Amino acid sequence: MSNIDKATVAKIARLARIKIADDKLEPLAGELNNILGWVEQLDEVNTDDIQPMSSVVDVKLRWRDDKVTDGDKQESVLKNAPRGEYGFFAVPKVIE
Amino acid sequence: MSKFLIQGATGDFEVVIGLEVHAQVISNAKLFSGAATEFGAEPNAQVSLVDAAMPGMLPTINAECIRQAVRTGLALGAEINKFSVFDRKNYFYADLPQGYQISQFKHPIVGEGTITLDLGDGRSKDVGIERIHLEQDAGKSMHDQHPQYTYVDLNRSGVALMEIVSKPDMTSPEEAGAYLTKLRTILRYIGSCDGNMEQGSMRADVNVSVRRAGEPLGTRCEIKNVNSIRFVRQAIEYEAQRQVDIIEAGGKIDQETRLFDPGKGETRSMRSKEEAHDYRYFPDPDLLPIEFDEAFIDAARDSLPELPDEKKARFIEDLGLPDYNASVLVAEKESCDYFEDLIAALVKKTGKDAKAVGAKASNWVTGDLFGALNKAGKSVTESPVSAEQGADLLALIEDGTISGRIAKDVFEIMFDTSKDAGVIVEEKGLRQVSDTGEIEQIIDEVIAANPAQLEQYRAGKDKLIGFFVGQVMKATGGKANPGMVNKLLKPKLDG
């Protein structure tokens, strides 16, 4: 049985950059435990010698030729950026 | 070379080093998009909506990047995995628009291999390769352009990288340096990465730990993104000493990510990276596994050129080169190309066997030519003397037109003017005097002019023959054939 506690929820939220109020952590832990418990029913199935499934359809990965077919659209790339300067994205300073 | 040990106050410590090298794959387009990979473009001009992680954009794998990874694996004698999987490595940073890097975690494209280090004096050591996987590069952040903002350029975002992971088989800064040198040589030979560390197309993460002899492995620290071979050596020396100092003071090493500061020559902690270490890898649902067959691997193998180790063995075996010269030549593909062009031209001009001229030609290339290039700060591809012209000069020595001594003067003029050797020899009248009559006449004059020395010579001071040879060479401006001078002089002195 999985057991997600309040601290784990806080950690996952922090890693995913999702802000969660303190009083919501406990209820979320309960919900997540329910979901995991539900998924864990699958553990009852014997999966020895069964390859992990990577797709529900029988197709192979499509390969692309090594040709330059895209780019040269600085304006579109920066269009939705909150701030662009001299062709760069300008973001709040991140520095070590 | 003696074993590298850090001498602490309480005894000796060994250093254990493993390297993770990020090598930018040579391809026209990016790993998962059709944007160009070329270095130095306008900011964000080589960015597709896939690279900018716009919602709904899907990655499509570039076949060439798969092929280059397989070729690299084959060149390192590594196991090639016909089935490999892309995973998402999740972290947030301003130059990673997706919020995750597409990488390979559980099932990399290349498995275990080996790289043979050349440690000088004919010594070598095998270092294991753990794996090679394909992944996306991130964009580039510039922190010093604006007081409040970091500027981000996504041109590099999505360019294919090979992460080449070694086993912790290295035990000194020198071995780590030799590993990077050899790896870079191999990547350049096969053309899967340009190995340019200054431009960042090859960067190393260095894992360092220390232990007392015979003890199990110590806790390691990872020094991120070191961008020159010299800095890798310096970082290891500093880091190993730092760890020994902590242990001897009764402390313990924290496993952490560190940064090398080339200005101060020291490493320091990157605390901000610690939490981000929880990458929560999972298979990328946008990409199916990479699969290929034996024929694909065979074709990749057929595309490989002769590799440096094979070339070196052939130079020694078939061309009679000294081990040292062979090592110097194979270190750079361009040096090899020059030498092989020169040998081919020389064989054609002299009609002699390659083995008969190989060693001499290698001495000239690695000595005279490389010396002059080094002094002039030029690379072999910028040489003012072409391989064909070099062969001309050596052919003139071979057929006795000029002596080796005169050839050095001719070469200097060639290097400065790019003129052909034959032209210089004619213009300056440097043709070697091999006419018996002419040399005999000069010898007679020299003997006549030095009766005292002749008397001493005849009285048993036979070392004076050197004096007479010198006088004859001087009288001919160095142009007399030295072999003939020696042959003709002795009977005349002996009377």
Interface residues (C-beta under 8 A of the other chain):
Chain A: K11 R14 L15 R17 S54 S55 V59 K60 L61 R62 W63 R64 D65 D66 K67 V68 T69 D70 G71 D72 K73 Q74 S76 V77 L78 R83 E85 Y86 G87 F88 F89 A90 V91 P92 K93 V94 I95 E96
Chain B: S27 N28 A29 S33 G34 A35 A36 E42 P43 N44 A45 Q46 V47 S48 L49 V50 A52 T60 I61 N62 A63 E64 C65 I66 V85 N90 F92 Y93 A94 S141 M142 H143 Q145 H146 Q148 Y149 T150 Y151 V152 D153 L154 L259 M270 S272 E275 D278 R280 P283 L287 L288 P289 I290 E291
